[in-house]
Amino acid sequence: MLTGEKVLISPHRSKRPWQGQIEDLPADNRPAYDPKCYLCAGNVRADGAINPPYKESFVFVNDFSALLPDVASGTENEEGLLVAEAERGICKVISFTPRHDLTLPEMDISSIKAVVDVWQSEFDTLSQEEWIRYIQIFENKGSIMGCSNPHPHGQIWAQGSLPVEIRKETEQQRLYFEKNGVSLLGNYLQLELRKKERILINNQHFVALVPYWASWPYETMIISKRHIQSIAEFTEEEKLDLATTLQELTIRYDNLFKTSFPYSAGMHQAPVNSGDYPEWHWHMHFYPPLLRSATVKKFMVGYELLANPQRDITPEYAAEKLRELSDIHYKQQSN
């Protein structure tokens, strides 16, 4: 619905015997401080810079940025077949906490709220650059999601054009808004709250749910109850509620298979410096790859790469499994 694409659901396939790839569980014995980690407070990074003795979150321009701000503009077009455009951007890294041994679900609410504050502050700062059109805030957690450092951190990529997924979501939300005069996700959220089949968390300002169109086995989404375009509009109460929602959701992930659950997560919000987008409704996606256990990963291959996304469990089953879990972290339960 949100991108206009379809998902094939085949729940009977979850019964098939598994003789495929089995992942190794990562070691879970990290120290609170690692002298070799380039994100820990006071340590030297790859470019020789020294991290300050930060106490909460720390932000810096990525030493290996995928996008650079000083790229010369220009376009190449060879017979309408080979087209290349220069892309400017700014890439930043956010170390969530000086503690090397924690992940988001293991941090306390005040520390997560500090991360949300940084997200909002960085969005505001980056949006002041008139050439920036979109700001993507995201986190990759776990080595199987391509995370190169276990220290809890996320990234922000700000760029001069709109990414593909944002273009698709903009179009679908715009079409719905023009036809109905209200937010697509706002109406969808009201439907989900009435049905109560895929809801995981419901507090004053946010709902976490398994979206009806989810492609990943335990994919979830956080939606703001208020129809707002970006994190810049969040109040202090909303930021605190978002921190609580993030903690409760990620704890449920960890509790599902009693492991530090990997995922790619990121918020989607309206473009900046390019007009008004009244159709846009803030939300945050979580794409976790684990399928059956802590060691069995869902791969997007074959038919899913060549034709259409497909999932082996229904969104309702995934929601039920996550909903029945405690919001107390499994490590705390065992102590």
FIKE-352651 format. One record per residue (C-alpha): residue in one letter; x negated, y, z. Coordinates in steps of 0.2 Angstrom, whole numbers, plus 5000, padded with zeros to 4 digits. Example, Ala and Ser with C-alpha at 12.3 -4.5 7.8 and 13.67 -1.06 7.14 Angstrom:
residues 2
aa: a X: 4938 Y: 4978 Z: 5039
aa: s X: 4932 Y: 4995 Z: 5036
//
This chain:
residues 335
aa: m X: 5000 Y: 5000 Z: 5000
aa: l X: 4987 Y: 5013 Z: 5005
aa: t X: 4976 Y: 5010 Z: 4990
aa: g X: 4990 Y: 5003 Z: 4978
aa: e X: 4981 Y: 4986 Z: 4977
aa: k X: 4988 Y: 4969 Z: 4981
aa: v X: 4981 Y: 4955 Z: 4993
aa: l X: 4984 Y: 4936 Z: 4991
aa: i X: 4988 Y: 4927 Z: 5007
aa: s X: 4986 Y: 4909 Z: 5008
aa: p X: 4988 Y: 4903 Z: 5026
aa: h X: 4988 Y: 4884 Z: 5022
aa: r X: 4969 Y: 4886 Z: 5017
aa: s X: 4964 Y: 4889 Z: 5035
aa: k X: 4967 Y: 4870 Z: 5038
aa: r X: 4953 Y: 4865 Z: 5026
aa: p X: 4938 Y: 4857 Z: 5033
aa: w X: 4923 Y: 4869 Z: 5034
aa: q X: 4906 Y: 4863 Z: 5027
aa: g X: 4900 Y: 4880 Z: 5022
aa: q X: 4888 Y: 4893 Z: 5029
aa: i X: 4886 Y: 4894 Z: 5048
aa: e X: 4878 Y: 4909 Z: 5055
aa: d X: 4865 Y: 4910 Z: 5069
aa: l X: 4871 Y: 4919 Z: 5084
aa: p X: 4860 Y: 4934 Z: 5087
aa: a X: 4851 Y: 4935 Z: 5104
aa: d X: 4860 Y: 4944 Z: 5117
aa: n X: 4846 Y: 4948 Z: 5129
aa: r X: 4841 Y: 4965 Z: 5124
aa: p X: 4833 Y: 4977 Z: 5137
aa: a X: 4841 Y: 4993 Z: 5143
aa: y X: 4826 Y: 5001 Z: 5135
aa: d X: 4815 Y: 4995 Z: 5121
aa: p X: 4798 Y: 5004 Z: 5118
aa: k X: 4798 Y: 4998 Z: 5100
aa: c X: 4816 Y: 5004 Z: 5095
aa: y X: 4816 Y: 5020 Z: 5085
aa: l X: 4833 Y: 5025 Z: 5092
aa: c X: 4828 Y: 5024 Z: 5111
aa: a X: 4826 Y: 5040 Z: 5120
aa: g X: 4808 Y: 5047 Z: 5120
aa: n X: 4802 Y: 5035 Z: 5106
aa: v X: 4793 Y: 5039 Z: 5090
aa: r X: 4803 Y: 5037 Z: 5074
aa: a X: 4797 Y: 5031 Z: 5057
aa: d X: 4793 Y: 5049 Z: 5051
aa: g X: 4783 Y: 5053 Z: 5067
aa: a X: 4797 Y: 5063 Z: 5075
aa: i X: 4799 Y: 5060 Z: 5094
aa: n X: 4817 Y: 5057 Z: 5101
aa: p X: 4821 Y: 5069 Z: 5115
aa: p X: 4826 Y: 5061 Z: 5132
aa: y X: 4844 Y: 5062 Z: 5128
aa: k X: 4857 Y: 5056 Z: 5141
aa: e X: 4873 Y: 5054 Z: 5130
aa: s X: 4873 Y: 5054 Z: 5111
aa: f X: 4859 Y: 5060 Z: 5100
aa: v X: 4861 Y: 5065 Z: 5081
aa: f X: 4847 Y: 5067 Z: 5068
aa: v X: 4845 Y: 5067 Z: 5049
aa: n X: 4842 Y: 5050 Z: 5043
aa: d X: 4824 Y: 5047 Z: 5040
aa: f X: 4829 Y: 5036 Z: 5025
aa: s X: 4844 Y: 5046 Z: 5018
aa: a X: 4853 Y: 5038 Z: 5004
aa: l X: 4859 Y: 5056 Z: 4999
aa: l X: 4848 Y: 5071 Z: 4999
aa: p X: 4854 Y: 5090 Z: 4999
aa: d X: 4841 Y: 5097 Z: 4987
aa: v X: 4845 Y: 5086 Z: 4972
aa: a X: 4846 Y: 5096 Z: 4956
aa: s X: 4863 Y: 5097 Z: 4948
aa: g X: 4866 Y: 5089 Z: 4931
aa: t X: 4875 Y: 5076 Z: 4921
aa: e X: 4869 Y: 5064 Z: 4908
aa: n X: 4881 Y: 5056 Z: 4895
aa: e X: 4875 Y: 5045 Z: 4882
aa: e X: 4889 Y: 5042 Z: 4869
aa: g X: 4902 Y: 5041 Z: 4883
aa: l X: 4895 Y: 5024 Z: 4888
aa: l X: 4880 Y: 5029 Z: 4900
aa: v X: 4886 Y: 5042 Z: 4912
aa: a X: 4876 Y: 5048 Z: 4927
aa: e X: 4879 Y: 5063 Z: 4938
aa: a X: 4868 Y: 5070 Z: 4952
aa: e X: 4875 Y: 5068 Z: 4969
aa: r X: 4870 Y: 5079 Z: 4984
aa: g X: 4872 Y: 5074 Z: 5001
aa: i X: 4867 Y: 5074 Z: 5020
aa: c X: 4865 Y: 5058 Z: 5030
aa: k X: 4864 Y: 5058 Z: 5048
aa: v X: 4862 Y: 5045 Z: 5062
aa: i X: 4871 Y: 5045 Z: 5079
aa: s X: 4864 Y: 5035 Z: 5093
aa: f X: 4879 Y: 5032 Z: 5104
aa: t X: 4869 Y: 5030 Z: 5120
aa: p X: 4851 Y: 5029 Z: 5126
aa: r X: 4855 Y: 5012 Z: 5133
aa: h X: 4848 Y: 4999 Z: 5120
aa: d X: 4858 Y: 4985 Z: 5127
aa: l X: 4875 Y: 4991 Z: 5126
aa: t X: 4888 Y: 4991 Z: 5112
aa: l X: 4904 Y: 5001 Z: 5110
aa: p X: 4915 Y: 4989 Z: 5119
aa: e X: 4903 Y: 4989 Z: 5134
aa: m X: 4901 Y: 5008 Z: 5136
aa: d X: 4913 Y: 5017 Z: 5148
aa: i X: 4926 Y: 5028 Z: 5142
aa: s X: 4917 Y: 5044 Z: 5146
aa: s X: 4902 Y: 5039 Z: 5135
aa: i X: 4914 Y: 5034 Z: 5121
aa: k X: 4922 Y: 5051 Z: 5123
aa: a X: 4905 Y: 5059 Z: 5121
aa: v X: 4903 Y: 5050 Z: 5104
aa: v X: 4920 Y: 5056 Z: 5098
aa: d X: 4915 Y: 5074 Z: 5103
aa: v X: 4899 Y: 5072 Z: 5093
aa: w X: 4910 Y: 5065 Z: 5078
aa: q X: 4921 Y: 5081 Z: 5079
aa: s X: 4907 Y: 5093 Z: 5081
aa: e X: 4897 Y: 5085 Z: 5066
aa: f X: 4912 Y: 5086 Z: 5055
aa: d X: 4915 Y: 5104 Z: 5059
aa: t X: 4897 Y: 5108 Z: 5056
aa: l X: 4895 Y: 5099 Z: 5040
aa: s X: 4911 Y: 5106 Z: 5033
aa: q X: 4904 Y: 5123 Z: 5034
aa: e X: 4893 Y: 5118 Z: 5019
aa: e X: 4904 Y: 5124 Z: 5005
aa: w X: 4897 Y: 5111 Z: 4992
aa: i X: 4902 Y: 5097 Z: 5003
aa: r X: 4918 Y: 5088 Z: 4998
aa: y X: 4919 Y: 5073 Z: 5009
aa: i X: 4912 Y: 5068 Z: 5026
aa: q X: 4912 Y: 5049 Z: 5030
aa: i X: 4909 Y: 5044 Z: 5048
aa: f X: 4906 Y: 5025 Z: 5050
aa: e X: 4897 Y: 5012 Z: 5060
aa: n X: 4890 Y: 4995 Z: 5055
aa: k X: 4889 Y: 4983 Z: 5070
aa: g X: 4879 Y: 4967 Z: 5069
aa: s X: 4865 Y: 4960 Z: 5058
aa: i X: 4877 Y: 4951 Z: 5047
aa: m X: 4885 Y: 4968 Z: 5042
aa: g X: 4868 Y: 4975 Z: 5037
aa: c X: 4864 Y: 4984 Z: 5053
aa: s X: 4845 Y: 4986 Z: 5054
aa: n X: 4844 Y: 4991 Z: 5072
aa: p X: 4854 Y: 4983 Z: 5087
aa: h X: 4853 Y: 4999 Z: 5096
aa: p X: 4872 Y: 5006 Z: 5096
aa: h X: 4873 Y: 5019 Z: 5083
aa: g X: 4883 Y: 5025 Z: 5068
aa: q X: 4881 Y: 5036 Z: 5053
aa: i X: 4888 Y: 5051 Z: 5044
aa: w X: 4887 Y: 5053 Z: 5025
aa: a X: 4893 Y: 5070 Z: 5018
aa: q X: 4893 Y: 5072 Z: 5000
aa: g X: 4898 Y: 5084 Z: 4985
aa: s X: 4911 Y: 5072 Z: 4977
aa: l X: 4925 Y: 5061 Z: 4983
aa: p X: 4920 Y: 5042 Z: 4985
aa: v X: 4931 Y: 5029 Z: 4976
aa: e X: 4941 Y: 5023 Z: 4991
aa: i X: 4945 Y: 5041 Z: 4996
aa: r X: 4951 Y: 5044 Z: 4978
aa: k X: 4963 Y: 5029 Z: 4979
aa: e X: 4970 Y: 5033 Z: 4996
aa: t X: 4972 Y: 5052 Z: 4991
aa: e X: 4982 Y: 5047 Z: 4976
aa: q X: 4994 Y: 5035 Z: 4985
aa: q X: 4997 Y: 5047 Z: 4999
aa: r X: 5000 Y: 5061 Z: 4987
aa: l X: 5013 Y: 5051 Z: 4977
aa: y X: 5022 Y: 5046 Z: 4993
aa: f X: 5022 Y: 5064 Z: 5000
aa: e X: 5028 Y: 5072 Z: 4984
aa: k X: 5042 Y: 5059 Z: 4983
aa: n X: 5047 Y: 5059 Z: 5001
aa: g X: 5041 Y: 5075 Z: 5009
aa: v X: 5033 Y: 5065 Z: 5024
aa: s X: 5017 Y: 5056 Z: 5027
aa: l X: 5015 Y: 5039 Z: 5020
aa: l X: 5006 Y: 5032 Z: 5036
aa: g X: 5018 Y: 5042 Z: 5047
aa: n X: 5033 Y: 5032 Z: 5040
aa: y X: 5023 Y: 5016 Z: 5039
aa: l X: 5018 Y: 5018 Z: 5058
aa: q X: 5036 Y: 5020 Z: 5063
aa: l X: 5041 Y: 5004 Z: 5053
aa: e X: 5027 Y: 4995 Z: 5062
aa: l X: 5033 Y: 5001 Z: 5079
aa: r X: 5050 Y: 4995 Z: 5076
aa: k X: 5045 Y: 4978 Z: 5070
aa: k X: 5032 Y: 4975 Z: 5083
aa: e X: 5024 Y: 4961 Z: 5073
aa: r X: 5007 Y: 4968 Z: 5070
aa: i X: 5004 Y: 4981 Z: 5084
aa: l X: 4989 Y: 4978 Z: 5096
aa: i X: 4988 Y: 4995 Z: 5105
aa: n X: 5001 Y: 5008 Z: 5108
aa: n X: 4996 Y: 5024 Z: 5118
aa: q X: 5002 Y: 5042 Z: 5118
aa: h X: 4992 Y: 5047 Z: 5103
aa: f X: 4986 Y: 5032 Z: 5093
aa: v X: 4992 Y: 5015 Z: 5087
aa: a X: 4980 Y: 5001 Z: 5083
aa: l X: 4987 Y: 4987 Z: 5072
aa: v X: 4983 Y: 4974 Z: 5059
aa: p X: 4989 Y: 4982 Z: 5043
aa: y X: 5002 Y: 4973 Z: 5032
aa: w X: 4989 Y: 4973 Z: 5017
aa: a X: 4974 Y: 4968 Z: 5027
aa: s X: 4961 Y: 4959 Z: 5017
aa: w X: 4949 Y: 4953 Z: 5031
aa: p X: 4954 Y: 4940 Z: 5043
aa: y X: 4955 Y: 4951 Z: 5058
aa: e X: 4955 Y: 4968 Z: 5050
aa: t X: 4963 Y: 4982 Z: 5060
aa: m X: 4967 Y: 5000 Z: 5058
aa: i X: 4969 Y: 5015 Z: 5071
aa: i X: 4982 Y: 5028 Z: 5065
aa: s X: 4985 Y: 5044 Z: 5074
aa: k X: 5003 Y: 5047 Z: 5079
aa: r X: 5002 Y: 5065 Z: 5075
aa: h X: 5001 Y: 5069 Z: 5056
aa: i X: 4984 Y: 5078 Z: 5055
aa: q X: 4972 Y: 5078 Z: 5041
aa: s X: 4955 Y: 5076 Z: 5050
aa: i X: 4946 Y: 5074 Z: 5067
aa: a X: 4943 Y: 5093 Z: 5067
aa: e X: 4961 Y: 5094 Z: 5073
aa: f X: 4960 Y: 5082 Z: 5088
aa: t X: 4964 Y: 5090 Z: 5105
aa: e X: 4955 Y: 5085 Z: 5121
aa: e X: 4969 Y: 5073 Z: 5126
aa: e X: 4968 Y: 5065 Z: 5108
aa: k X: 4950 Y: 5062 Z: 5109
aa: l X: 4951 Y: 5054 Z: 5126
aa: d X: 4965 Y: 5043 Z: 5119
aa: l X: 4955 Y: 5038 Z: 5104
aa: a X: 4940 Y: 5033 Z: 5115
aa: t X: 4952 Y: 5022 Z: 5125
aa: t X: 4959 Y: 5014 Z: 5110
aa: l X: 4941 Y: 5011 Z: 5103
aa: q X: 4936 Y: 5003 Z: 5119
aa: e X: 4951 Y: 4992 Z: 5120
aa: l X: 4951 Y: 4987 Z: 5102
aa: t X: 4932 Y: 4982 Z: 5102
aa: i X: 4934 Y: 4973 Z: 5118
aa: r X: 4948 Y: 4962 Z: 5110
aa: y X: 4936 Y: 4958 Z: 5096
aa: d X: 4922 Y: 4953 Z: 5107
aa: n X: 4934 Y: 4942 Z: 5118
aa: l X: 4941 Y: 4933 Z: 5102
aa: f X: 4926 Y: 4922 Z: 5100
aa: k X: 4916 Y: 4927 Z: 5115
aa: t X: 4903 Y: 4935 Z: 5105
aa: s X: 4897 Y: 4953 Z: 5101
aa: f X: 4909 Y: 4954 Z: 5086
aa: p X: 4902 Y: 4962 Z: 5070
aa: y X: 4911 Y: 4974 Z: 5059
aa: s X: 4910 Y: 4989 Z: 5048
aa: a X: 4922 Y: 5003 Z: 5054
aa: g X: 4925 Y: 5021 Z: 5048
aa: m X: 4937 Y: 5034 Z: 5048
aa: h X: 4946 Y: 5041 Z: 5033
aa: q X: 4952 Y: 5059 Z: 5033
aa: a X: 4956 Y: 5073 Z: 5021
aa: p X: 4942 Y: 5080 Z: 5009
aa: v X: 4935 Y: 5097 Z: 5014
aa: n X: 4931 Y: 5113 Z: 5004
aa: s X: 4943 Y: 5108 Z: 4990
aa: g X: 4960 Y: 5114 Z: 4993
aa: d X: 4974 Y: 5108 Z: 5005
aa: y X: 4979 Y: 5090 Z: 5007
aa: p X: 4995 Y: 5090 Z: 5017
aa: e X: 4998 Y: 5071 Z: 5012
aa: w X: 4983 Y: 5065 Z: 5021
aa: h X: 4985 Y: 5056 Z: 5038
aa: w X: 4970 Y: 5052 Z: 5049
aa: h X: 4966 Y: 5034 Z: 5051
aa: m X: 4951 Y: 5023 Z: 5055
aa: h X: 4948 Y: 5006 Z: 5047
aa: f X: 4939 Y: 4990 Z: 5055
aa: y X: 4933 Y: 4977 Z: 5043
aa: p X: 4926 Y: 4962 Z: 5053
aa: p X: 4919 Y: 4947 Z: 5044
aa: l X: 4921 Y: 4933 Z: 5057
aa: l X: 4934 Y: 4920 Z: 5051
aa: r X: 4936 Y: 4904 Z: 5062
aa: s X: 4922 Y: 4906 Z: 5076
aa: a X: 4907 Y: 4916 Z: 5081
aa: t X: 4897 Y: 4907 Z: 5067
aa: v X: 4909 Y: 4906 Z: 5053
aa: k X: 4910 Y: 4921 Z: 5042
aa: k X: 4922 Y: 4926 Z: 5028
aa: f X: 4913 Y: 4929 Z: 5012
aa: m X: 4921 Y: 4940 Z: 4998
aa: v X: 4916 Y: 4929 Z: 4983
aa: g X: 4923 Y: 4920 Z: 4968
aa: y X: 4941 Y: 4925 Z: 4965
aa: e X: 4940 Y: 4939 Z: 4978
aa: l X: 4926 Y: 4947 Z: 4968
aa: l X: 4932 Y: 4943 Z: 4951
aa: a X: 4951 Y: 4945 Z: 4953
aa: n X: 4960 Y: 4950 Z: 4969
aa: p X: 4957 Y: 4950 Z: 4988
aa: q X: 4963 Y: 4934 Z: 4997
aa: r X: 4965 Y: 4930 Z: 5015
aa: d X: 4967 Y: 4913 Z: 5024
aa: i X: 4977 Y: 4919 Z: 5039
aa: t X: 4993 Y: 4930 Z: 5040
aa: p X: 4992 Y: 4948 Z: 5047
aa: e X: 5005 Y: 4942 Z: 5060
aa: y X: 4994 Y: 4928 Z: 5066
aa: a X: 4979 Y: 4939 Z: 5067
aa: a X: 4989 Y: 4952 Z: 5077
aa: e X: 4995 Y: 4939 Z: 5089
aa: k X: 4978 Y: 4932 Z: 5092
aa: l X: 4971 Y: 4949 Z: 5096
aa: r X: 4986 Y: 4955 Z: 5106
aa: e X: 4985 Y: 4940 Z: 5118
aa: l X: 4967 Y: 4944 Z: 5123
aa: s X: 4963 Y: 4953 Z: 5139
aa: d X: 4956 Y: 4971 Z: 5138
aa: i X: 4943 Y: 4966 Z: 5150
aa: h X: 4926 Y: 4962 Z: 5142
aa: y X: 4922 Y: 4943 Z: 5142
aa: k X: 4906 Y: 4947 Z: 5150
aa: q X: 4915 Y: 4955 Z: 5165
aa: q X: 4927 Y: 4941 Z: 5166
aa: s X: 4913 Y: 4929 Z: 5168
aa: n X: 4904 Y: 4939 Z: 5182
//
